[in-house]
Amino acid sequence: MKSVPLLAIDAGGTNCRAVLCSLDGSIIQYVEGGPCNYQSIGVTQAQENLTRVLWKLTNQKEHGLSVNQVIIGIAGLDTSNDQIIIENFVKKSLLDTRILAHNLLVNNDGIIALLGSIGESPGIIVVSGTGSIVHGRSQDGTQMRAGGWGHRVGDEGSGYAIGQAALRHIFRATDGREPVSAIQHEILKELQMGTIDDLMSWVYSDEYTVDRVASITPILFSLAHGGDSIALSILQRAGQELADASATVIQRLELTKAPFDIVTAGSILQKDTLVADAMIRSLSDRFHDFRVTRSFDEPIYNVLLYGLSLLGDISEEIRDNCSRELLRVAKANGKT
């Protein structure tokens, strides 16, 4: 049975990334697969997607794989009941793919990202991709979160929330309650629809999914940069929502007693500046003496760092090696 030090997995709501890594940050194997948020796709599909990723990672070797530390940051883990459900199907996937985990850590992807990005320092991480969440850590190690309650009751400031706001605007404009904007034309074009009736039918069909709604957000960014005031206002509201969630965590953890970090992560905050800028402007009006840093583009990066930290001290050389290696595999997978 082959042995490796670390298996790190970022199991998000849009896709899943998995890495086998050596202690110096060198990537042994990297694979991607489908989403693993059981809240969105169900336990059976989440387990199947994870199992496929693990089979690809091990190249379906019959003799199996021994791993010192397996660490999984997964979307949809928000309660103690989620922990039980997710750990159960994670362990089944590991067993089915003949991976022996000597140490297994499964936690919310936001918490893992926080610990991987700031370590033991005080600060928060603001994540906005398909969904959204804010996690924070105080100097004494106390952790707290705001948001992340899923698309049905939360995820304010997320890609889904932005897409949903755009759809609401279209229908309100149809009523005459808001001025008509270019949003309607561009979204109908993106969805390959001709009329509002087509859009209405889609909204209440099985084809309406969280991921698909979130995928229309680039239209809003493009229109906002082109001067569309309504698109800009939707994005600014998203930034304000993220600022409000961040402020809640900052205040409850009393982070203002000393300098603290704010780390931004997720496609909404990393692929464009409009939402991030609105969020930081709002926070700057309320707080001072904080430093804003942008998380590495690949979400798996912070999972890797936290996993390596569990195996020993991480030097700057190891951090740099991780980032170089991820850039290498990203290029190999046609992402750069």
LUMNUVO-373773 format. One record per residue: residue in three letters; x, y, z of N, C-alpha, C in turn. Coordinates in steps of 0.2 Angstrom, whole numbers, plus 2048, in hexadecimal, padded with zeros to 3 digits. Example, Ala and Ser with C-alpha at 12.3 -4.5 7.8 and 13.67 -1.06 7.14 Angstrom:
# LUMNUVO-373773
ALA8427E482783E7EA8278427F0827 SER8407F58238447FB824840800827 
This chain:
# LUMNUVO-373773
MET8047FA800800800800804806800 LYS80380B7FB8078117FB805816800 SER80A81980380981E80880B825806 VAL80682A80880783180680683580D PRO80983B80E80883F814801842814 LEU7FE84580E7F884980F7F4848809 LEU7ED84780A7E88488057E484E807 ALA7E38538037DF8598057DA8597FF ILE7D485B8027CE85B7FD7CA8617FF ASP7C98657F97C486B7FA7BE8697F6 ALA7B98677FA7B28647F77AD86A7F8 GLY7AD86D7F27A88737F27A18727EF GLY79E8777EF7978777EC7978777E4 THR79C8787E179D8787DA7A18737D7 ASN7A78717DB7AB86C7D87AF8697DE CYS7B38647DD7B78617E27BE8617E0 ARG7C38637E47CA8627E27CE85E7E7 ALA7D28597E57D58557EA7DD8557E8 VAL7E18557ED7E88557EC7EC8507F1 LEU7F084C7EE7F58487F27FB84D7F2 CYS7FE84E7F88048527F98098507FE SER80F8517FC815850801816855806 LEU81A85480B81B85881081E85F80E ASP82285F80882586580682086A802 GLY81A86780181586B7FD8158697F6 SER8198647F48188627ED81285D7EC ILE80F85E7E680985B7E580A8557E1 ILE80884F7E48098487E18048477DC GLN7FD8497DD7F88487D97F284D7DA TYR7EF84F7D57EA8547D57E48527D1 VAL7DE8527D37D88507CF7D28557D1 GLU7CD8557CC7C78597CE7C18557CC GLY7BC8577CF7B58537CE7AF8577CF GLY7AA8547D07A38587D17A385A7D8 PRO79D85E7D979C8617E079A85C7E5 CYS79C85E7EB79A8597F179685C7F7 ASN7938617F578E8647FA7888607FA TYR78785C7FF78185780077B85B801 GLN77B8628037758668047728677FD SER7768687F877486A7F27728647ED ILE77685E7EE7768597E97748527EC GLY7738527F377184C7F67778487F8 VAL7768447FD77C84080077F83B7FB THR77A8377F777C8327F27818357ED GLN77F83B7EA78383E7E57898417E7 ALA7898447ED78F8477F07948417F1 GLN79283B7F47978367F57998337EF GLU7958327EA7978307E379D8357E0 ASN79B83B7E17A08407DE7A783F7E1 LEU7A783F7E87AD83E7EC7B08387EA THR7AD8327EA7B082C7E87B382C7E1 ARG7B082F7DD7B38307D67BA8347D6 VAL7BA8397DA7C083D7DB7C58397DE LEU7C48357E37C98317E77CB82C7E2 TRP7C78287DE7C98237DA7CE8267D4 LYS7CD82C7D27D182F7CD7D88317D0 LEU7D78337D77DD8357DA7E282F7DB THR7DF8297DD7E48237DE7E581F7D8 ASN7E28227D27E381E7CC7E08177CC GLN7DB8167D17D78107D27DC80A7D3 LYS7E180B7D77E68067D97E38017DE GLU7E37FB7DD7E07F67E17E37F57E8 HIS7EA7F77E87ED7F67EF7EC7FC7F4 GLY7E98017F17E78067F67EC80B7F8 LEU7EA8107FC7EE8157FE7EE817805 SER7F48188087F48198107F6821810 VAL7F28258147F382C8147F382E81C ASN7F983181D7F98348247F4838827 GLN7F383E8227ED8428247E984481E VAL7E284281F7DD84481A7D984A81D ILE7D98508197D685681B7D1858816 ILE7CA8598187C585A8137C1861815 GLY7C28668117BD86C8127B886B80E ILE7B286B8117AC86980C7A686E80E ALA7A387080879D87480879787080B GLY79387380F78D87081178D86E818 LEU79386E81B79486C822793872827 ASP78D87282A78C87882E789876835 THR78787083678486E83C78786783E SER78686584478885F847785859843 ASN77F85A84177C85583D77F854836 ASP78185A83378585A82D78B85682E GLN78F85783379585483579484C834 ILE78F84A83878E84383878D840831 ILE78884382D78784182678D841822 ILE79084782279684781D79C84381F GLU79D8428267A383E8277A1836826 ASN79B83582679982E82479A82D81D PHE7988318187998308117A083180F VAL7A48358137AB8368117AF82F813 LYS7AD82C8197B082681B7AF820816 LYS7A98208137A781B80F7AB81C808 SER7AB8228067AF8248007B7821800 LEU7B98238067C08218087C1819808 LEU7BC81680B7BC80F80B7BC80C804 ASP7B780E8007B680C7F97BC80D7F5 THR7C08127F67C58137F27CC8117F5 ARG7CB80D7FA7D18097FD7D680F800 ILE7D48148037D88198067D881880D LEU7DE8178107DE8168177E081D81A ALA7DC82081E7DD8278217DF826828 HIS7E682782A7E88268317E582C835 ASN7E48328327E18388367DC83B831 LEU7D683C8337D183F82E7CE845832 LEU7CE84B82E7CB8518307C685382B VAL7C085482D7BA8568287B785C82C ASN7B78628287B486882B7B186C825 ASN7AE8718277AB8768227B187981E ASP7AF87A8187B587C8137B7884815 GLY7B28888187B488E81A7B988E820 ILE7B888A8257BC88982B7C3887829 ILE7C38828247CA8808227CE88581E ALA7CA88981A7CD88E8177D089481C LEU7CC8958217CE89A8267D5898829 LEU7D589182C7DA88F82F7E188E82B GLY7DF88D8247E588C8207E889381E SER7E489881E7E689F81C7E98A3821 ILE7E68A38277E98A782C7EC8A3832 GLY7EC89D8327EF8998377EC89A83E GLU7F089C8437EE89E84A7ED8A684B SER7EE8A98457ED8B18467E58B2846 PRO7E48B88497DD8BA8497DB8BD843 GLY7D48BC8417D28BE83A7CC8BB838 ILE7CA8BD8327C48B982F7C68B8828 ILE7C28B38257C28B181E7BB8B281B VAL7BA8B68167B48B78137B48B380C VAL7AF8AE80C7AF8AA8067A88AB802 SER7A98AD7FC7A38AE7F87A48AB7F1 GLY7A18A57F07A18A27E979A8A07E7 THR79989A7E67918987E578D89A7EB GLY7908987F178D89A7F87928A07FB SER7908A18027958A68057958A480D ILE79A8A681079B8A58177A08A981A VAL7A08AB8207A68AF8237A88AB829 HIS7AE8A982A7B18A68307B68AA833 GLY7B68AA83A7BB8AE83D7BF8AA843 ARG7C48AD8457C88AA84A7CB8AF84E SER7CB8AF8557CE8B48597D58B285B GLN7D88B685F7DF8B58617DF8AE865 ASP7DA8AD8697DA8A886E7D78A186B GLY7D68A28647D489C8617CC89B860 THR7C889F8637C189F8637BF8A085B GLN7BB89C8597B889C8527B189E852 MET7AF8A184C7A88A384B7A78A4844 ARG7A08A484279F8A483B7988A883B ALA7978AB8357918AE83378F8AC82C GLY7898AB82A7878A98247888A2823 GLY7888A081C78989981A78389481C TRP77D89781C77789381E774890817 GLY77789181277488E80C770892808 HIS76F89080276B8957FD7648967FF ARG76189280375A893804759898809 VAL75D89980E75C89E8137628A2814 GLY7678A181076D8A68127718A780B ASP7788A680C77D8A780777C8AE804 GLU77B8B380877B8BA8067828BC803 GLY7828C07FD7888C27FB78C8BD7F6 SER7888B77F578B8B27F178A8B27EA GLY78D8AE7E678B8AE7DF7848AC7DE TYR7818A77E277A8A67E17768AC7E3 ALA7778AF7E87738B57EA7738BA7E5 ILE7798BB7E277A8C17DD7758BF7D7 GLY7768B87D47728B67CF76B8B67D0 GLN7698B57D67628B57D875F8BC7D8 ALA7638C17DB7618C87DB7608CA7D4 ALA7658C87CF7648CA7C875D8C77C5 LEU75B8C17C77558BE7C474F8C27C8 ARG7508C47CE74A8C87D17498CE7CE HIS74F8D27CC74F8D87C974B8D77C2 ILE74C8D27BE7498D17B87428D17B9 PHE73F8CD7BD7388CD7BE7358D37C1 ARG7398D67C57368DD7C87368E27C3 ALA73B8E27BE73B8E77B97358E57B4 THR7338DF7B372E8DD7AF7278E07B2 ASP7278E07B87218E27BC7218EA7BB GLY7268ED7BA7278F47BA7298F77C1 ARG72B8F37C572D8F57CC7348F77CC GLU7388F57C773F8F87C67408F97BF PRO7458FE7BE7468FF7B67498F97B3 VAL7488F97AD74A8F37A87528F57A7 SER7568F07A875D8F07A775F8EB7A2 ALA7668EB7A07698E779B7698E079E ILE7688DF7A57698D87A87648D37A5 GLN75E8D57A47598D17A175B8CE79A HIS75D8D27967608D078F7668CB790 GLU76A8CD7947708C979476F8C2798 ILE76B8C279D7698BC7A07658B779B LEU7608BA79875C8B67937618B378E LYS7668B778C76A8B578776F8AF789 GLU7718B078F7758AB7937728A4794 LEU76B8A579576789F79776489C790 GLN76589F78B76389D78475B89D784 MET7588A37877518A478774F8AA784 GLY7488AA7817468B077E7418B4781 THR73E8B27867398B678A7398B5791 ILE7368BA7957358B979C7318B379E ASP72C8B179A7298AB79B72D8A579B ASP7328A579773789F79673B89F79D LEU73D8A579F7418A67A573D8A37AB MET7378A57AC7328A37B173289C7B1 SER7318997AC7308917AB73788E7AE TRP73C8917AC74388E7AE74488F7B5 VAL7428947B87438957BF73F8907C4 TYR73A88D7C17368887C57378817C2 SER73C8807BE73D87A7BB7438777BF ASP7448707BD74A86D7C075186F7BE GLU7518737B87578767B675987C7BA TYR75587E7BE7578847C275B8817C8 THR7628827C87668807CD76A8857D1 VAL76D8847D67718897DA77788B7D6 ASP77A8867D37808877CF77F88B7C9 ARG77988A7C577788D7BF7768957C1 VAL7728967C677189D7C87778A17C9 ALA77B89D7CD7828A17CF7868A27C9 SER78589E7C378989E7BE7888A47B9 ILE7828A87BB7818AE7B77848B47BA THR7878B47BF78A8BA7C378F8BD7BE PRO7938BA7BA7988BE7B67948C37B2 ILE78E8C27B078A8C77AC78A8CD7B0 LEU7888CC7B67878D27BB78E8D67BB PHE7938D37BC79A8D67BC79B8DA7B6 SER79A8D77B079B8DA7AA7978E07A9 LEU7918DF7AA78C8E57A978E8EB7AE ALA7908E97B47928EE7B97988F27B7 HIS79D8EF7B47A38F27B17A18F67AB GLY79C8F47A879A8F87A27958FE7A4 GLY7948FF7AA7909057AC7899047AE ASP7878FD7AE7808FC7B077F8FD7B8 SER77B9027BA77A9047C17778FE7C5 ILE7728FB7C276E8F67C57738F07C7 ALA7768ED7C277B8E87C37808EA7C8 LEU7838F07C87878F27CD7848F27D4 SER77E8F57D577B8F57DB77A8EE7DE ILE7788E97DA7778E27DC77E8DF7DF LEU7838E17DC78A8DF7DE78C8E27E4 GLN78B8E97E578C8ED7EB7888EA7F1 ARG7828E87F077E8E57F57818DF7F7 ALA7848DB7F37878D57F578D8D67F9 GLY7918DB7F77978DD7FB7948DF802 GLN78F8E380378C8E580978A8E080D GLU7878DB80A7858D580E78B8D1811 LEU7908D080D7968CD81079A8D1815 ALA7998D881479C8DC8197988DC820 ASP7928DB82078E8DB82678F8D4829 ALA7908CF8257918C88287988C882C SER79D8CC8287A48CC82B7A48D0831 ALA7A08D68317A08DA83779E8D783D THR7998D283C7968CE84179B8CA845 VAL79F8C68407A48C28437AA8C6846 ILE7AC8CC8437B18D08467AF8D284D GLN7A98D584E7A78D78547A68D2859 ARG7A38CC8587A28C785C7A88C485F LEU7AE8C485B7B48C185D7B98C7860 GLU7B68CD8607BA8D38627C18D385F LEU7C18D38587C78D38557CA8DA855 THR7C78DF8567C98E68557CE8E885B LYS7CF8E38607D48E48657DB8E4863 ALA7DC8E185D7E38E185A7E28E1853 PRO7E88E284F7E78E18487E58DA846 PHE7E18D98407DF8D383E7DE8D3837 ASP7DE8CC8347DE8CB82D7D78CA82A ILE7D68CC8247D08CB8217D28C781A VAL7D08C18197D28BD8137CC8BC80F THR7CC8BE8097C78BD8047C88B7800 ALA7C38B37FF7C38AD7FB7BD8AC7F7 GLY7BD8A87F27B78A67EE7B78AA7E7 SER7B48A87E27B48AB7DC7B18B27DC ILE7AC8B37E07A98BA7DF7AD8BF7E2 LEU7B28BD7E77B68C27E97BD8C27E6 GLN7BF8BD7E27C58BC7DF7C68BD7D8 LYS7C08BC7D47C18BD7CD7BF8C47CB ASP7BC8C87CF7BB8CF7CE7BB8D37D4 THR7BC8D97D47BD8DE7DA7B68E17DC LEU7B18E17D87AB8E67DA7A88E47E1 VAL7A78DD7E27A48DB7E87A98DC7EE ALA7AF8DA7ED7B48DA7F27B58E27F4 ASP7B58E67EF7B68ED7F17B18F07F5 ALA7AB8EE7F37A58F17F77A58EE7FE MET7A78E87FF7A78E58067AD8E980A ILE7B38EA8077B88ED80B7B78F480C ARG7B38F88087B18FE8097AD8FF80F SER7A88FA80F7A38FA8157A78F881C LEU7AB8F481B7AF8F28217B48F7824 SER7B78FB81F7BB9008207B8906824 ASP7B19078237AE90C8267AC90A82E ARG7AD90482F7AB9018367B28FF83A PHE7B78FD8377BC8FA83A7C38FD837 HIS7C88FC83B7CF8FE8397D48F983B ASP7DA8FA8397E08F683B7DE8EE839 PHE7DC8ED8337DC8E78307DF8E6829 ARG7E18E08287E58DF8217E18DB81D VAL7E08DC8177DC8D88127E18D480E THR7E08CE80D7E48CA8097DF8C5805 ARG7E28C47FF7DE8C07FA7E08B97FA SER7DC8B47FB7DE8AD7FB7E08AB7F5 PHE7E58A67F57E78A37EE7E18A17EA ASP7E18A17E47DC8A07DF7D98997E0 GLU7DD8947E17DB88D7E27D988C7E9 PRO7D288A7EA7CF8897F07D38847F4 ILE7D687F7F17D98797F47E087C7F8 TYR7E28827F67E88847F97E8884800 ASN7E38878037E288880B7E188180E VAL7DE87D80A7DD87680D7E487280E LEU7E88738087EE8718087F387380E LEU7F387A80F7F787D8147F487B81B TYR7EE87A81C7EC8788237EE871824 GLY7ED86D81F7EF8668207F6865821 LEU7FA86981E80186881F80386B826 SER7FF87082880187282F7FF86D834 LEU7FB8698337F98638387FF85E838 LEU80385E83380885983280F85C835 GLY80F86383681586683881586D836 ASP81B87183881B87883781C87982F ILE81987F82D81988182681D887825 SER82288682182788B81F82488F819 GLU82789581882589981282789580C GLU82C89180C82E88D807829888805 ILE82688580A82188080981A884806 ARG81988A80881388E80681488F7FF ASP81A8927FD81C8947F681C88E7F2 ASN81E8887F481E8827F08178807EF CYS8128807F480B87F7F28088837ED SER8098897ED80688E7E880988C7E1 ARG81088B7E181388A7DA8108837D8 GLU80F87E7DC80D8787DA8068787D7 LEU80287C7DB7FB87D7D97FA8817D2 LEU7FF8867D17FF8897CB8018847C5 ARG8058807C780887B7C28028767C0 VAL7FE8747C57F986F7C37F38737C0 ALA7F28797C27ED87D7BE7EE87E7B7 LYS7F58807B67F78807AF7F687A7AB ALA7F88747AE7F786E7AB7F086C7A9 ASN7EB86F7AD7E486D7AC7E18737A8 GLY7E58777A57E287C7A17DF8827A4 LYS7E18847AA7DD8897AE7E18907AD THR7E78907AB7EB8967AA7ED8977A3 
